[in-house]
Amino acid sequence: MSSKSTSDKTFVSLPFQNITSPYGIVFNPLDDRIYWTDSTRGVVARSSIDGKDQEDINWNLVRPLGIALDLVGGNVYWISSGGHTIEVSKLNGDYWKVLVSNLQSYARDITLDTKRGYVCPFGDLDYSSYQNCL
C-alpha cells in the first residue's frame, strides 16, 4: 500500500486486482473488509484492506451499481440496474436472491434503514425522501 498526503487528507492506494468499473463501495468495520460492485464485470466482490483475500461473492449480475451492508443481519444488498432489481445475499455470497423486481429504471443506489426495516433504492436526485423505500 502506498499513501499520498495533502494538507488535510491522506489517500491510500489499495492493492486490489481485476477491477474494471467499481461503482458502489462500502466498508464493514466488523471484519475490516471492503465490498464493491463492478458493473462491467457483473460482480459483487469483497476483500480485506490488504487485498490478500479478494474474491467475487456474486457474479453473472446485470450491471450491479449501488451497494449497502446490513451488519446486524449479515447481508449485502445491491441494485442491478440492468435487471431493475434489488438483490441480496449473505456477506459471503450465500443465499442470493432477487428481493424486489421491476424497479424504476433510474434506480442507481441503495441505502438501508435497519431501524425501521426499509430498503431504499435511489436515483440521481432523490436522496431526501423515504417515498422510494420498500
C-alpha positions as CSV (number, residue, x, y, z in Angstrom):
1,M,0.0,0.0,0.0
2,S,1.3,3.5,-0.8
3,S,-0.1,6.7,0.6
4,K,-0.1,10.3,-0.6
5,S,-0.9,13.3,1.8
6,T,-2.4,16.6,1.0
7,S,-2.9,19.3,3.6
8,D,-5.9,17.7,5.3
9,K,-6.4,14.2,3.7
10,T,-4.3,11.1,3.2
11,F,-5.1,9.0,0.1
12,V,-4.1,5.3,0.2
13,S,-3.7,3.1,-2.8
14,L,-5.3,-0.3,-2.1
15,P,-3.8,-3.4,-3.6
16,F,-6.8,-4.8,-5.5
17,Q,-6.7,-6.5,-8.8
18,N,-9.1,-7.2,-11.7
19,I,-11.4,-4.2,-11.0
20,T,-12.7,-2.5,-14.1
21,S,-15.7,-0.4,-13.2
22,P,-16.3,-0.1,-9.5
23,Y,-19.5,1.8,-8.7
24,G,-20.6,1.1,-5.1
25,I,-18.1,0.8,-2.3
26,V,-18.8,0.1,1.3
27,F,-16.7,-0.8,4.4
28,N,-17.5,-3.4,7.0
29,P,-15.8,-2.3,10.2
30,L,-16.6,-5.6,12.0
31,D,-14.2,-7.6,9.8
32,D,-12.2,-4.8,8.1
33,R,-13.4,-5.8,4.6
34,I,-14.3,-3.6,1.7
35,Y,-17.2,-4.6,-0.6
36,W,-17.9,-3.2,-4.0
37,T,-19.8,-3.7,-7.2
38,D,-18.1,-3.8,-10.6
39,S,-20.7,-3.0,-13.3
40,T,-18.6,-4.1,-16.2
41,R,-17.6,-7.5,-14.8
42,G,-21.1,-8.0,-13.3
43,V,-19.9,-8.9,-9.8
44,V,-20.2,-8.1,-6.2
45,A,-16.7,-8.5,-4.6
46,R,-15.0,-8.1,-1.3
47,S,-11.5,-8.0,0.1
48,S,-9.6,-7.4,3.3
49,I,-7.9,-4.0,3.2
50,D,-4.5,-5.6,2.4
51,G,-6.0,-7.2,-0.7
52,K,-4.8,-10.7,0.3
53,D,-8.2,-12.4,0.2
54,Q,-10.0,-10.6,-2.7
55,E,-13.0,-12.6,-4.0
56,D,-16.1,-12.3,-6.1
57,I,-19.1,-13.2,-3.9
58,N,-21.8,-12.9,-6.6
59,W,-21.3,-13.0,-10.3
60,N,-23.2,-13.1,-13.6
61,L,-25.1,-10.0,-12.5
62,V,-26.5,-7.4,-14.9
63,R,-24.8,-4.0,-14.2
64,P,-24.7,-4.0,-10.4
65,L,-24.4,-0.5,-9.1
66,G,-25.3,0.7,-5.5
67,I,-24.4,-1.5,-2.6
68,A,-25.3,-1.5,1.1
69,L,-24.5,-3.7,4.1
70,D,-26.8,-4.9,6.9
71,L,-24.2,-5.7,9.5
72,V,-26.8,-6.9,12.0
73,G,-28.4,-9.4,9.6
74,G,-25.1,-10.2,7.9
75,N,-26.4,-9.3,4.4
76,V,-25.2,-7.4,1.4
77,Y,-27.8,-5.6,-0.9
78,W,-27.2,-4.2,-4.3
79,I,-29.1,-2.6,-7.2
80,S,-28.9,-4.5,-10.5
81,S,-29.6,-1.7,-13.0
82,G,-29.8,-3.9,-16.0
83,G,-32.4,-6.2,-14.4
84,H,-34.1,-3.4,-12.5
85,T,-33.9,-5.4,-9.3
86,I,-32.7,-5.2,-5.7
87,E,-30.8,-8.3,-4.9
88,V,-29.5,-9.7,-1.6
89,S,-27.1,-12.4,-0.2
90,K,-25.3,-13.2,2.9
91,L,-21.9,-11.3,3.3
92,N,-20.1,-14.4,2.0
93,G,-22.4,-14.6,-1.1
94,D,-24.5,-17.5,0.1
95,Y,-28.3,-17.5,-0.2
96,W,-28.5,-15.0,-3.1
97,K,-32.0,-13.9,-4.2
98,V,-33.9,-11.2,-6.0
99,L,-35.7,-9.2,-3.3
100,V,-37.5,-6.7,-5.5
101,S,-38.1,-6.7,-9.2
102,N,-39.5,-4.0,-11.7
103,L,-37.7,-1.1,-10.1
104,Q,-37.8,2.3,-11.8
105,S,-35.1,2.5,-14.4
106,Y,-33.4,5.4,-12.7
107,A,-32.5,3.4,-9.5
108,R,-28.7,3.5,-9.2
109,D,-28.0,3.5,-5.4
110,I,-29.4,1.9,-2.3
111,T,-29.5,2.6,1.4
112,L,-30.9,0.7,4.3
113,D,-32.8,2.0,7.3
114,T,-32.3,-1.1,9.5
115,K,-34.1,0.6,12.5
116,R,-37.3,0.9,10.5
117,G,-36.7,-2.1,8.2
118,Y,-36.6,-0.1,5.0
119,V,-34.6,-0.8,1.8
120,C,-34.4,2.4,-0.2
121,P,-33.4,2.5,-3.9
122,F,-32.5,5.9,-5.2
123,G,-31.8,7.7,-8.5
124,D,-29.6,10.7,-9.2
125,L,-31.5,13.4,-7.3
126,D,-34.0,11.8,-4.9
127,Y,-31.9,11.1,-1.8
128,S,-34.0,13.2,0.6
129,S,-37.3,11.3,0.6
130,Y,-38.5,8.0,2.1
131,Q,-41.1,7.7,-0.7
132,N,-38.9,5.2,-2.6
133,C,-38.4,3.0,0.4
134,L,-39.8,-0.6,0.5
